[in-house]
């Protein structure tokens, strides 16, 4: 799966703050995500993030909003 820094991911499960959207800050074997609802940052294994993705909003379209 092609996940790049700056992409906004919409995940299947809600964060406790209620947001479904996360910004990708770092990629590799682990992915660093920032919640767009509350600003909390977390590192998760790439495999678990890829399983929980509902949609990917590429970096280019995120900048236009």
Buried (B, 14 or more C-beta within 10 A) or exposed (E): EEBEEEBBBBBEEEBEEEBBBBBBBEBEEBBBBBBBBEEEEBEBEBEEBEEBBEEBBEBEEEEEE
